[in-house]
Amino acid sequence: MDVEGYNMPDELYYHKEFMWAKVDGNIAKVGLIDFAQKMAGDISYVEMPFEGDEVKQDSEVGTIETGKWVGKIFAPVSGKIKATNEKLYDDPTLINKDPYGDGWIFDVEMSNPNELNNLMKIDKAVEWLKGEIAKHK
């Protein structure tokens, strides 16, 4: 779905700290939403959690850097990190080029899938994003 020029795929879960989660069974693939990557500009470095790390919902698990800005990466759900996107070490701009595809950041094996209820689906996420866009105009 297009929301004022920003892509928001319908099937994802959205976290208030500009993260998305795509759920496949007990695994959530996580990345930065289109709006956030466009606001950040060209990403120059990504610090990700390590495979095997335990993360808690809403906790800071890494950073994203541009030439003039450092942003935080948050865990939308609790669990164990199963994989990180190693390609981002060589080309962090993958997040800019394809935030919902090749620019994914990490996979987490959810320890409590019920936490998905704390995230927004597209109906709520659209209104939330419109509010964020208005704040940043």
C-alpha positions in Angstrom: 0.0 0.0 0.0 1.2 3.5 -0.8 0.9 6.0 2.1 1.7 9.5 0.9 4.6 8.2 -1.2 5.9 5.6 1.3 5.5 1.9 0.6 3.8 -0.2 3.4 3.2 -3.8 2.4 -0.1 -5.1 3.7 1.1 -8.4 5.1 3.6 -7.0 7.6 3.5 -6.2 11.2 4.7 -2.7 12.1 6.5 -1.5 15.3 6.2 2.1 16.6 10.0 2.5 16.3 9.8 2.3 12.5 10.6 -1.4 12.2 8.6 -4.1 10.3 8.3 -7.8 10.8 7.3 -10.5 8.3 6.2 -13.6 10.1 6.8 -17.1 8.7 5.9 -19.8 11.2 7.8 -18.9 14.4 10.4 -16.7 12.6 10.0 -13.0 12.2 12.2 -11.3 9.5 12.8 -7.7 10.6 13.8 -4.5 8.8 13.4 -0.7 8.7 10.3 0.8 7.1 10.4 2.8 3.9 9.6 6.1 5.6 12.5 5.7 8.1 15.1 4.8 5.5 14.0 7.8 3.3 14.2 10.1 6.3 17.6 8.8 7.3 19.2 9.2 3.8 22.0 7.1 2.5 22.9 4.5 5.1 26.6 4.1 5.6 26.8 1.5 8.5 24.6 -1.0 10.3 25.3 -2.5 13.7 23.2 -5.6 14.1 22.6 -8.0 16.9 24.6 -11.3 16.8 23.3 -14.7 15.8 22.3 -16.4 19.1 21.6 -13.2 21.0 18.4 -13.1 23.0 16.4 -10.0 22.4 13.3 -8.5 24.2 10.4 -6.8 22.5 10.9 -3.0 22.3 14.6 -3.2 23.2 17.4 -1.5 21.3 19.4 -4.2 19.4 21.6 -2.2 17.0 22.1 1.1 15.2 21.9 2.5 11.7 24.2 5.3 10.6 24.3 7.9 7.9 26.8 10.6 7.4 24.9 12.9 9.8 22.6 10.7 11.8 22.6 7.6 14.0 19.3 5.8 14.5 18.4 2.8 16.7 17.3 -0.6 15.6 14.6 -2.1 17.9 13.3 -5.7 18.3 9.6 -5.8 17.4 9.3 -9.2 19.2 11.3 -11.2 21.8 13.3 -14.2 20.9 16.6 -15.5 19.7 18.4 -14.0 16.7 18.6 -16.8 14.1 20.3 -14.8 11.3 21.6 -11.4 10.3 21.8 -9.9 6.8 25.6 -10.2 6.3 25.2 -8.4 2.9 24.6 -5.2 4.9 28.2 -5.1 6.1 29.4 -4.7 2.5 26.4 -2.6 1.2 24.3 -1.0 4.0 22.5 1.0 1.2 20.5 -2.2 0.5 18.2 -0.8 3.2 17.7 2.3 1.1 17.3 0.3 -2.2 15.0 -2.5 -1.0 13.9 -2.0 2.6 11.4 -4.9 2.5 13.5 -7.3 0.5 17.3 -7.4 0.3 17.5 -4.8 2.9 16.2 -6.9 5.8 18.3 -6.7 9.0 17.7 -9.9 11.1 15.6 -12.9 11.7 14.4 -13.7 15.2 12.8 -16.9 16.4 10.0 -15.7 18.5 9.8 -16.8 22.1 6.3 -15.4 22.5 4.3 -15.1 19.3 1.5 -13.4 21.2 3.7 -10.3 21.3 2.6 -9.8 17.6 -0.7 -8.5 19.2 1.4 -5.5 20.4 2.3 -4.6 16.8 0.2 -2.8 14.2 -1.3 -4.4 11.1 -1.8 -2.3 8.0 -5.1 -0.7 9.1 -3.7 0.9 12.3 -0.2 1.4 10.7 -1.5 3.7 8.0 -3.0 6.1 10.5 0.1 6.0 12.6 2.4 6.6 9.6 0.3 9.6 8.5 0.8 11.1 12.0 4.6 10.5 11.8 4.7 12.1 8.3 2.9 15.1 9.6 5.4 15.5 12.5 8.3 15.4 10.1 7.1 17.8 7.5 
